[in-house]
Amino acid sequence: MLKKKDWFRIHSFTGVITGLLLFVICWSGTFAVISHELDWLVTPEVRSENPLPEWHEPDWQAILSAVQREFPAATLAWIERPLYAHSAAQAVVNLPRQEYVRVYVDPITHEVLGKYSYVNVQRFFRSFHMNLFLPGRIGSYIVMAFSITLLISAVAALYFYSRWWKRFFRFSPGRQAFWSELHKSAGLWSLWFILVIAITGGWYLFELMRGHIGDGKITYTASGAYAVHQIPEPSSDPALPVLPLNELVARAQMLRPDLEIRMVNFNWGDSEQKATFYVDGQSDHLLVRNRANQVTLDSRTGEVLYNQNAAEYPLYWRWSDTADPLHFGDFGGLVSKLVWFFFGLVLSGIILTGTWLHARRLQREKNGRQRNYWPGTLPAVLASLVVFSASIPFGLQSIRDYYGLLVGDAKVLPELAPGVAAVIGLWIVATLGIITLWCYWLFRFGEQPAQKPVSPPSAAATRGMETAG
């Protein structure tokens, strides 16, 4: 049976060994929560002066026609309705020399407001947070494995912090204990958030392993073998023309009048034998992402190929499509996003203050002229720095390969909106500054003048840890 001092050591060990990379992961996820809103703020083309009323259906055909007039050689991938009343509609297209280009269209006047690469603030933070831009599944496994260390650290803290359920309103900051009290109080008040992030992150890890080394099923419905339920291929004559977009949307809406369509997706050009069309969005189901409700049609005849309703989902897949809204807090619009953003900042701060408290504790112990951190701390920190540094060249390569502009026979980095480049650049500079400070805290205080060795903490000393940090 582990004692309190053992749980304290587990909490401290996981915090210090994994803290640097865990901070970067949580810090990037915090900004991923409000990334759509940052795009709206810094990219004028994303904003519209003509508000689209709530629950007012966009004229999908008019948006499509505007994009086709402006870019006649474009192949449409999908169109998204405006996220907010004063947002532009977004069409994602493939151009002859560049794939995945965002085209912004006024939802009322149907004027094309501009275009940029698919790489915006939202895409940068979501991709970086998901896999640190590392190749293959390596980055995803690294990121998702940290949900386990986060959960271990939180559980260990509850075991050594006596009667934690009575201490939500206890805050006794002395000159020496301010950061300790702040660390513990912030941890208690954000405990629910930490558990949500750790559990959903652990679920992502399970899904990744199922897709990689399990049966390969990563979604409930799709046209590929990776889906449990495969949508049937359309049987219509390939010589038939594709129906007008608004007619297809109207047929889907007639079948699902409860559905607020958020996206229309085209598979018109996949092959001569395949022409499907699907819409997805939100209904009256709590906490599901858009794909939980979708309607797939034969785009030549309008025949319904599949109608997916979140209410009829198997429990496993219902939870699978609930994990994402819970992890990023986008289920309640801007209000829930701001709550998640705030607690994301708090979680990032808890990681930083934990390192500070550990370093100060080393200074108090004065355990000889040596670096008195946990065994393996230095290799763990160096490994974290290597991973973070590797994300830069791999990230540039990934952006160039997937979203780059073809110049001659080679791809170059795509054009970013000026505001997007500024946000990404400032975030990287701030992150590097915080990482430098983190390392300074840990290693500056770890080397002290020689003193006689200190015996392991007694039970009374452990109780002191709860007060002093």
N, C-alpha and C positions, 0 to 999 in steps of 0.2 A: 504494500500500500504506500503510495507516494505521500510524502509529507509536504507541508506548505513551502518549505524552502526548495524542495525539488520542483514543485510547480512553478515557483518563481524563477528558478534557473531555466526551466523549459521556456517560459515566457521570454526571458531575457535572451536566451540563446537563439530562438527563432527570430526574434526581433532584430538582433544584430547581424546574424549570418545572412538572412534574406532581406534585410531592411532596405538596402540600397535599390535593388531591382524591384522589390515590392512597391517602394515609393514611386518609382518611374511608371510602373504599371497602373497604380491607383491614380496618380497625378494625370496621366494621359486619359484614363477613363473618365475622370472628373470633367475634363474639357470636352470629351466626346459627348457627354450628356447634353451640353448646350451648343454643340457644334453647328447645328442648323441655324440657331439664332445668331451665332457669330458670323456665319455666311451672310445672313440677312443684313447685319449691321455694316459689314465691311465691303460688300459687293453691291454696288448700285443696281446692277442688272437683275438681282434677285428680288428687288422691291418693285411693287406696282403702285402707281398713284390711284388706280381704279380698283377699289376693294370688291372682292367677290363675296357676296353675302353667304353666311353660314348655311350649309345644306343646299346651296344653290348649285345645280349641276353645271359644270363647265361645258362649253360647246367644244367637245372633243374634235369634231370634224374641222371646225374653224382653226383650232390650234394646229392640227395636222396639216391643213392646207397652207397655213402661214409658214410653217417650217419647210414644206416642200417647195413653196415659191422661192424662199430665201436660199435654200440648199437643194436644188433639183437633183443632185447626184447622191443625196443622203439616203441611207437605209435606216428606217425607223426601228428602234429597239423597244422603247416604251415612253409613255407620257405620264407624269405625275401631276395630280391636281395641286393647287397652291396649298402650302402648309398652313398659312394664316391668311386673314382677309386681305392684307396688303402685300402678299407675296405673289411672285410670278409663277406661272405654270412652267414646268421643266420637261423638255423633250430630250431624251438621250438618243443620239444618232451616231451612225458610223459613216465617216466621210472617206473618199478615195485614199487620202493620205494620212488619215488619223481616225482611230477607233475611239468610241466612247467620248463623245463631245456633248457637253450640256448646252442646250439652246433654251434661252429664257424668253417666254412669251407672255405678254399682257393678257390676263384671262378675260378681259372685257372688250378691249379694242382689237385684240389678237395681233398686235404689233410685235415683231421680233425685237426684243430689247438688247440682245447681244448673245455671245457664245464664248465659252471658255473650256478648257480641258476638264475632264471628269474629276480631276484632283482638286477638290476644294477643301475647306476647313473640315467639313464633316467626314470626307473620305480619308483625309490624312489621319485624323485622330482615331477613327474607327479601325483602320487598317493597322496603325501602329499599336493600338491597345490590344488588338486581337492576336498579333504574331510578331510584333517588334520588327516587322519587315524582313524577318529572317526567312530563308528559302525553305520550301517543302513544308513539312509539318513540325519542324524543329521549334520554330518560334511559338506556334500554338501550344505545343506541349509544355514549353517553358512557362508561358503566361498562365495557362490553366492550372499547372501544378502548384503555383503560388497560392491558389485558393485554399489548398490544404494547409500550408504553413500559416496562412491568415487565420484559419479556423482553429488550428492548434494553439496559436498564440492567444486568441480570445478565450478559449476554454480554460487554458492554463491560468490566465489572469483571474477568472472567476473562482478558481480553486484556492489561490493564495490570498485573495483580497477578502478578508473576513466580512461576513454579513453585507455583501455588496448590495443586496436589494434594499438595504436601509440607508444607503449612502448617496442616493441621487441628489439630495439637497444639502449634503455636507460639503462645505468648501472652506477650508481653514488655511489660507495662504500666509505662511510666514515668509521671512526674507529668504530662507533657505529652501522652503518647501513649495514655493509658488508653482514651479513647473511640474513638480510631482502631483500636486493637487489638480492642476489643470489637465495633466495627462490622464489621471484616473477619472475625473469628472467627465471629460470629453469621451473617454472610452465607455463609460456607463451609459451616457445619453445617446451615444451612437451605436450601442450594442446591437440593436435591431437591424441597423443598416449594415453593420459588419457581417452579421449572420446571413442577411439576404445576399450580399455580394459574394461571400464565401460559398454558400450553398449553390447559388446559380452558377458561379464559376466552376465548382466541382461537377455540376451537371454538364457543362460544356466539355469538360475533360472526359466524362463518361461517353458523351455523344461522339467525340473525336475518336476515342478508342473503339467504339462500336463500328464507326465508319472505316477505321483503319485496319483493325485486327479482328473485328467481329463479323457480323453478317453483311456489312457494307450499307445498311439502310440508314440514311441520314435525314429523310423526310417522309411524310406520310403519302403525299401526292406529288407526282411529277411524271414526265414522259420517259425518264431513264430508268435503268435497272437499280439505281440507288434508292428508289422510292418503294414503299410497301405497296401502295396502290398506284399502278401505272395507268395513266390516262390513255384511252384508246386512240389510235391514229384515225384521222378523218377519212371517210370512205367516199367523199364527193369526187366528181370528175375534175382532174387538175386543169382542164380547159375552161372551167367556169371562172368568171371574174370574182374578185373579193367584194363582198358587200360593203356599202358605205359604213364608215366608222360609227356614225351616230345610230345607224340601224342596228349594228351589232351591240352597241351599248344599251340601246332601248330593249333589245331582246333579253339581255342579261338582267336588266333592271326589272323587266316584267316578271321574270322568274324569281328574282330576289328583291322585292320592293323594300325590304328592310335594310338593304345594303347601301352604305355610303361608299361609293367607289372612290378609291384613293389612287389607283393606277390602272392603266390599260396597257397590255403587253402584246406585242406583235411577234408572231412566228411565221410571217408571211414568206420570208425569203430563205427559209432553212433548206428546202429542197422542192423539187417540182411536185413531189408526192405529199408534202406536208404543208398545210396552211391552217394553223390554229390561232385562236385569239382568246385571251383570258383577261378577266378583271379581278381585282381583289380589293379589300377594304375592311371597314368596320361596321358592325351591326350593334346589337344590344348585349353583346357578350363581354363579360368583364375580363380584362387583362389577357388579351391575345394580340399577337401581331397580325398585320394585315393578311398574310397568306393563309391564316386559319379559315377565312371566308373567301372563297373564290369560285368563279364560274368560268368554265372553258367551253368554247364554241367552235364549231367548224366555220371558219371565216367565209367560206364560199356559199354555204346554205343556211347558216345560222343555227344548225342543229346543236343541241346541248350535248356535249361529250361528257361533262362532269360538273356536278354541283356540290361543292363542299361547304358544309355548315358547321361552325365551331361547336354548336350544341350537340352534334352527333359524333363528335370526335371520341375516339378511345381515350381513356384517362392518360395513358402514357404520352400520346401526341398532344393532348390538351395541355399537359404540363410543359411539354417541349416548346410550344408556342406561347407559353406564359413566362418562361424564364427570361426571355429577351426584354419584354416590357418591365419586368421586375428589376433586371440588372441595370438598365439604363434609365428607368423612371419616366418613360415617355407616355405612359398610359393616361395621364391626366393633363396633357398639354403642358403649357409653360409653367403652371403652378407646381406640378409634380417634378418637372425638370429642375426647377430652382431649388426644391427641397433636396433632391438627389445631388445637385451641384454643391450645395452648402455642406451636406454631410460627407461628400467626397473630399472637400477641402479639409474638413475636420479629420477624416481618416488619414489623409496625407500628413496633416499636422501631428497626429498621434504617433505616426511612424518616426517623424523627425524628433519630437520631444523624447520619445523612447530612447533614441540614440544619445541625445544630450544627457539624459538621466544616467544611462549606463556609463558614459564617459566621466561624468562627475563622480559617480560611485568609485570608479577606478582611481580617481584622484584622491578620494578620501581614504581608500584602503592602503595606498602607498606600499605596494607589495614588491618592493625591490626595483632596481633599475632594469626593468624589462617591460615589454608591451603586454600588459595584463588583460588582454581580451580573451574571449573564448577561443579554444583551439580551432584552427581552421578559419578564423575571421579574415585574416589577410588574404588567403587564397580565395575565399568566397567573394570578398570585395573586388579583388583583381578579376575574377571570373565575371562578375557583374559589369565591371567597366569594359571588359572585352566584348561582352554581349551587346552592351549599349553602343559601343563604338562600331561594332560590326553592322548595326542596324542602319548606319548612315550610307555606306556604299551599297549595301543590299537594297536599301530603300530607293536610292537613286536609280539603280539598275531595274528594279521592279516597275517604277513609275515610267521609265523610258521604254521598257518592253511592252507594257500593257497599254499605256496611254500616250506614248510619245508620238511626235510628228515625223513622218517619213520624209527625209531630205535625201534625194538621190537613192542609194541603196541602204542607207543607215537611218536609224531612228535617233532623234535628239529629244531632249527634255521638253515637255509641253509648256505652253504659255500658261502661267497662273495669273489669276486676277491679282492686281497689285495689293489689295487688302488681304487676300488669302496668303500671299507670300509674306506680308508683314506679320500677320498673326502667327504663322508657322515659325518664322525667324525669331520673333520675340519669345515664343514659348521655348524654343530650343536654347536660346541664350539664358533664359531664366532657369531652365532645368539644369543646364551645365553649372550655373552658379550655385544652385542648391546642392548638387552632387558634390561640388568642391567643398562647400560648407559642411556637408555631412561627413566627408572623409576627414576634414580638419578636426571636427568635434571628436570623432572616434579615436584618431591616432595622436592628436596633440596631447590629450589628457591621459593617454595610456602609458606614457613614459614618465616615471617619477623618481625622485632621489631614493637611494637604497635605504630600506628599513627592514627590520626583522619580519619574517613571514607571518602572515595572519592566519590563524586557524579557521576552518570552515565556520560560517555563521551559526550561532546558537539559535534556539527557539526565540529568545528575547530579541536577538538581532534581527531575526526574520520579521518579528512584529514591528521592529523599527523601520524595516524596509517599506512596510505598508504605509507608514506615516511620512518618511523622508523620501520615498521614491522607490 
